[in-house]
Amino acid sequence: MTQPPPPPPNQPPNQPPQPNQPSQQGGFGAPQTPQTPPPPPGQQPQPGYGYPQQPQPPQTPPGYGYPQATPQQPQPQPPAGYGYPGQAPNPTPPPNPYGQQPNPYGHQPNPYGQQPAYGFPQPTMPLQPQAGQPGQPASGGRKFNAQLTIIIAAVVAIALIIGGGVLYASSSGDDGKKDDTASSSGGTGGTDDGKNGDGGTGGTSGTSTKPVEKVPANPASKVLFQVPAPAVKDDSTISTAGSWLTDKVYAKSGIAEIVGYDPDKGTELWTIKLPGPVCQGSNHTTADNETAIIYEPEMPTKAERSHGCSQVAAIDLDAGKKLWTKTAKSGDQAISFSNITVSASTVAVGSTNGGAAFDIASGKQLWAPKPSDTCYDSGYGGGPKLVAVRKCGSYDQRELHIQTIDPKSGKVITEYKMATGIEYASVVSTDPLVVAADVGEAAQDGSGISDFFSIDNKTGKLRTRIAAPSGQYGASCDGISKVEECFAVVVGNDRLYLATEEDDVSSDELSQTNEIVAIDLATGKTTGQRADAGADYTITPLRMDGTNLIAYKRPPYDKGGQIVSIDGGSFKETKLLENPATESVRDAETSMSPEYSEMLYSQGHLFMSEVFASESTSSNDEEYLVIGFGTS
């Protein structure tokens, strides 16, 4: 998939918040003018990460951890290290100081500024009602405009596929459940102990069938606390990706640190200092509220914009401790990883140089790339099961293997082979298994999705293929570097819940809205269930709550945003939270969005947070790293 450039610089606070105290710096400011600054200077790939490698014949060796290289214009050169199915770098360097998109939530970097995340709110100074202002920017077309820079590179890559004679036409699940150009194989192996939790940034599927979110007597919320955006110098853009929520703490990445906050008061409970920025955090946690991150070994400088995301660490969120830090190597070079996930007790990391895995409790390495590998793991999807996206073959004859694997041994349990020529795929859900891909350059909106593939975890066979035409659905995925990053799509009840694109409510074209539709994963057909956002609202599915769907409604210019629960059977909407409609609060809320931010909701608490910090371009308006809302 293609991705947008980093967000515009954030506004640093006039003064930093005092330790262990909620921020009280002036409440929310006036509306902010969206800006899209030029991307930070490009840079050469780090050693051992994304270097061109000599293509090898496709094959599927046993075990796991096989290097991967981001496909670019072919340029043969002698292989280095292990795993040789690679290609030359992009014609244009990615607009990211980390050599990857450091957003761990499937939401693209926000071209408008701040971004929403799942977690708990923080107390702030009382906000005075102000007159609403019309003219709130419409979100239609956000995917294409925000992601134009990376789209160019993706179009070049896909053009090479088509030029090589590989064109895989998109089709719906209605005309047949079998992809006759793909094959699948089944096997026996690992089990899912069902213990891994989902206290991270909002899962896309769950095993529980009983909703746990309570309907409050009064859904009206207030601002609980806010964390000012950290100060950044030298025109830098620093990753602040990662936020998690447990019953004890809301944790959020800052600049080279992770801070745990009291979910209701916003006071700092603990801080984990790091030598460099957090590149990405896992979307999942264990039952014991442990998770994992990848981060840089040093802080970026003007001379060295990135030191590579080579450090893998496990974090105990309740205790506020870093349990261990590990690296994996390709030859004699440390691998710079582009994605990380957690399944059961395993931390799995993928990259253009292959995949590795560690035991989350001990840090023991479970598998790593091998010099003899001719296929490589580009990344993993975690949660209920562990799924690898494995690449084989040369660039113009790429073959993706979607493998459900044993999280302890890496043994392949089942495998589905996608049609030759598909370069990227994203894991939307691991149980039931759903994969998204852009087939034959069919996605014209920069979403990275032309089709969804519903795959049987037990047999590895395709259940159905679901077409997602450009202009119809609002979902997007980053299959280029982050295998587990999708937005506006959730899986549950053996259904795919998709947000549609915004459309005009009336002929005057002054009011727009969208809806969520349900598609059966067995048949590929819509179920007829639809949840309307309402005039001028935009609705986005966030996660499952048992059999119910949790969704966020981005507000119009004169109202506050809402969290609603949608009944999985009747599709009846129940309001769980509604934010204040005062201008200052609304402007702060809408400076973030579900697509470009991290957004966490649980038990009457909504946390929205940024995934980047940049040098501020304004001296007047307050900008925030975290905004928290809560009901009484």
MOCOR-V606707 format. One record per residue. SS is DSSP state (a for helix, b for strand, c for the rest). D_CENTER is the distance of its C-alpha to the mean C-alpha in Angstrom with 1 decimal. Layout:
BEGIN
((SS D_CENTER) (SS D_CENTER))
END
This chain:
BEGIN
((c 12.0) (c 12.9) (c 11.2) (c 13.0) (c 14.8) (c 14.4) (c 15.5) (c 19.2) (c 20.8) (c 20.7) (c 24.1) (c 25.3) (c 27.3) (c 31.1) (c 31.2) (c 28.8) (c 28.7) (c 31.2) (c 30.1) (c 29.7) (c 30.2) (c 28.1) (c 27.7) (c 30.5) (c 30.2) (c 31.4) (c 28.9) (c 26.9) (c 28.4) (c 29.2) (c 26.8) (c 25.0) (c 25.4) (c 22.2) (c 22.4) (c 20.6) (c 22.1) (c 22.6) (c 20.0) (c 21.0) (c 23.5) (c 22.4) (c 23.4) (c 24.3) (c 22.1) (c 22.8) (c 25.4) (c 24.1) (c 20.8) (c 20.6) (c 24.4) (c 26.2) (c 27.7) (c 30.4) (c 29.4) (c 30.8) (c 31.7) (c 28.9) (c 29.4) (c 27.7) (c 29.1) (c 29.1) (c 26.8) (c 23.4) (c 21.8) (c 22.5) (c 21.7) (c 19.7) (c 20.1) (c 18.2) (c 20.7) (c 22.7) (c 26.3) (c 28.4) (c 30.6) (c 32.3) (c 32.9) (c 33.9) (c 31.3) (c 30.4) (c 29.5) (c 28.2) (c 26.4) (c 27.7) (c 25.8) (c 24.4) (c 25.2) (c 25.7) (c 23.3) (c 22.1) (c 24.9) (c 23.1) (c 21.1) (c 17.5) (c 17.4) (c 15.6) (c 17.8) (c 15.8) (c 16.1) (c 12.3) (c 9.4) (c 9.0) (c 5.8) (c 4.4) (c 2.6) (c 1.8) (c 4.9) (c 7.4) (c 9.9) (c 12.5) (c 15.8) (c 17.6) (c 16.9) (c 15.5) (c 12.3) (c 12.1) (c 10.8) (b 12.2) (c 15.4) (c 19.0) (c 21.0) (c 23.6) (c 27.2) (c 28.3) (c 31.6) (c 32.9) (c 31.8) (c 34.6) (c 34.4) (c 34.4) (c 35.1) (c 32.2) (c 31.7) (c 31.1) (c 29.2) (c 25.6) (c 23.5) (c 22.5) (c 18.9) (c 20.1) (c 19.4) (a 16.4) (a 14.4) (a 17.4) (a 18.6) (a 15.6) (c 14.7) (a 18.4) (a 18.6) (a 16.2) (a 17.5) (a 20.9) (a 20.0) (a 18.4) (a 21.6) (a 23.8) (a 22.2) (a 22.5) (a 25.9) (a 26.9) (a 26.0) (a 28.1) (a 30.8) (c 31.1) (c 32.0) (c 28.8) (c 28.0) (c 26.2) (c 26.9) (c 24.6) (c 26.1) (c 25.6) (a 26.0) (a 29.2) (a 31.3) (c 30.7) (c 28.3) (c 28.9) (c 27.6) (c 30.8) (c 29.4) (c 27.2) (b 28.4) (b 27.3) (b 28.8) (c 28.9) (c 30.0) (c 30.4) (c 28.8) (c 26.5) (c 26.0) (c 23.4) (c 24.9) (c 22.7) (c 22.4) (c 18.8) (b 17.6) (c 14.6) (c 15.0) (c 11.6) (c 8.9) (c 9.9) (c 10.4) (c 10.8) (c 14.3) (c 17.1) (c 20.6) (c 22.4) (c 24.3) (c 25.6) (c 23.8) (c 23.8) (c 23.1) (c 26.4) (c 27.7) (c 29.2) (c 32.7) (c 31.6) (c 28.0) (b 28.7) (b 26.6) (b 27.4) (b 25.6) (b 25.6) (b 24.6) (b 22.8) (b 21.9) (b 23.0) (c 20.8) (c 22.0) (c 24.5) (c 23.7) (c 26.5) (c 27.3) (c 25.0) (c 22.1) (b 18.4) (b 17.0) (b 13.6) (b 13.3) (c 9.8) (c 9.8) (b 11.5) (b 13.2) (b 16.0) (c 19.1) (c 22.5) (c 23.8) (c 21.3) (b 18.3) (b 16.9) (b 15.2) (b 14.9) (b 17.5) (c 19.1) (c 19.8) (b 19.8) (b 18.3) (b 20.3) (b 21.0) (b 22.3) (c 24.6) (c 22.7) (c 25.8) (c 27.6) (c 25.0) (c 27.2) (b 25.8) (b 26.3) (b 25.3) (b 23.8) (b 22.7) (b 23.6) (c 22.1) (c 23.7) (c 20.7) (c 17.3) (b 14.3) (b 12.0) (b 9.2) (b 9.5) (c 9.2) (c 7.7) (c 11.4) (b 14.9) (c 18.3) (c 21.1) (c 22.5) (c 19.4) (b 18.7) (b 15.4) (b 14.6) (b 13.5) (b 14.2) (b 16.2) (c 18.9) (c 22.5) (c 23.8) (c 23.1) (c 22.8) (c 26.1) (c 27.6) (c 28.9) (c 25.9) (c 22.7) (c 20.7) (c 22.0) (c 19.2) (c 16.6) (c 19.2) (b 19.4) (b 17.9) (b 18.7) (b 18.9) (b 19.0) (b 21.2) (c 19.7) (c 23.0) (c 25.3) (c 23.3) (b 24.1) (b 22.6) (b 24.0) (b 24.0) (b 22.7) (b 22.9) (c 22.6) (c 23.1) (b 25.2) (b 25.8) (c 29.6) (c 30.3) (b 27.1) (b 24.2) (c 21.0) (c 18.2) (c 15.0) (c 11.8) (b 9.6) (b 10.6) (b 10.9) (b 13.8) (b 16.1) (c 19.6) (c 20.9) (b 19.2) (b 16.7) (b 15.6) (b 14.5) (b 14.4) (c 15.6) (c 18.0) (c 20.7) (c 19.8) (c 18.4) (b 19.8) (b 19.8) (b 21.3) (b 22.8) (c 21.1) (c 24.5) (c 26.6) (c 24.4) (c 26.4) (b 25.0) (b 24.8) (b 24.4) (c 23.8) (c 24.4) (c 28.1) (c 30.4) (c 31.5) (c 28.1) (c 28.0) (c 24.6) (b 21.5) (b 18.1) (b 15.3) (b 12.8) (b 12.5) (b 11.0) (c 12.4) (b 13.7) (c 17.0) (c 17.5) (b 16.5) (b 15.8) (b 16.2) (b 15.8) (b 19.0) (b 20.6) (b 24.4) (c 26.8) (c 27.2) (a 25.1) (a 27.2) (a 27.5) (c 24.1) (b 23.7) (b 20.5) (b 21.1) (b 18.8) (b 20.2) (b 20.1) (b 21.4) (c 23.2) (c 21.1) (c 24.2) (c 26.0) (c 23.5) (c 26.0) (b 24.9) (b 25.5) (b 24.8) (b 23.8) (b 23.2) (b 23.9) (c 22.5) (c 24.9) (c 25.9) (c 24.4) (c 20.8) (c 18.9) (c 15.2) (c 13.5) (b 10.2) (b 10.5) (b 9.9) (b 12.2) (b 14.6) (c 17.4) (c 18.4) (b 17.0) (b 15.3) (b 14.1) (b 13.4) (b 15.2) (c 17.0) (c 20.5) (c 23.3) (c 21.7) (c 21.9) (c 18.8) (c 20.5) (c 18.1) (c 15.5) (c 13.0) (c 13.1) (c 14.4) (c 18.1) (b 18.3) (b 16.9) (b 18.7) (b 19.8) (b 21.1) (c 23.4) (c 22.4) (c 26.1) (c 27.5) (c 24.8) (c 26.2) (b 24.6) (b 25.1) (b 24.3) (b 22.5) (b 21.3) (b 21.5) (c 19.1) (c 21.4) (c 20.3) (c 21.3) (c 21.2) (b 17.6) (c 14.9) (c 11.9) (b 9.8) (b 7.8) (c 7.6) (c 10.1) (c 12.0) (c 10.6) (c 7.3) (c 8.5) (c 6.1) (c 3.2) (b 5.4) (b 7.0) (c 10.6) (b 11.3) (b 12.3) (b 14.7) (b 17.8) (c 21.6) (c 21.4) (b 20.1) (b 17.3) (b 16.6) (b 15.8) (b 16.1) (b 18.8) (c 19.3) (c 21.5) (b 25.2) (b 28.5) (c 30.1) (c 33.6) (c 35.6) (c 35.6) (c 31.9) (c 31.6) (c 29.4) (b 26.1) (b 24.0) (c 21.7) (b 21.3) (b 19.4) (b 21.0) (b 21.2) (b 21.8) (b 23.5) (c 21.9) (c 25.5) (c 27.1) (c 24.4) (c 26.2) (b 25.3) (b 26.8) (b 28.0) (b 25.9) (b 24.6) (b 23.5) (b 24.5) (c 22.9) (c 26.3) (c 27.8) (c 25.8) (c 22.8) (b 19.4) (b 17.9) (b 14.2) (b 13.6) (b 11.5) (b 12.7) (b 16.0) (b 19.0) (c 21.3) (c 22.5) (b 21.4) (b 18.4) (b 17.0) (b 16.3) (b 16.3) (b 19.0) (b 18.8) (c 22.5) (c 25.2) (c 27.3) (c 29.5) (c 27.5) (c 24.8) (c 21.5) (b 21.5) (b 19.7) (b 21.3) (b 21.7) (b 22.5) (c 24.9) (c 24.0) (c 27.5) (c 29.0) (c 25.8) (c 27.6) (b 25.6) (b 26.3) (b 25.5) (b 24.1) (b 23.7) (b 24.8) (c 24.5) (c 27.5) (c 28.5) (c 30.2) (a 29.4) (a 28.2) (a 25.8) (a 24.5) (a 24.1) (a 22.1) (a 19.8) (a 19.4) (c 18.7) (c 15.1) (c 13.3) (c 10.6) (c 9.1) (c 9.3) (c 9.2) (b 8.5) (b 10.9) (b 12.7) (b 16.0) (b 18.7) (c 22.5) (c 23.1) (b 20.8) (b 17.9) (b 16.0) (b 14.3) (b 13.3) (c 12.8) (c 10.5) (b 13.6) (b 17.3) (b 19.9) (c 23.6) (c 24.9) (c 26.9) (c 28.4) (c 31.0) (c 31.3) (c 28.1) (c 26.2) (c 22.5) (b 20.2) (b 17.5) (b 17.5) (b 19.3) (b 20.2) (b 22.1) (b 24.2) (b 26.9) (c 30.4))
END
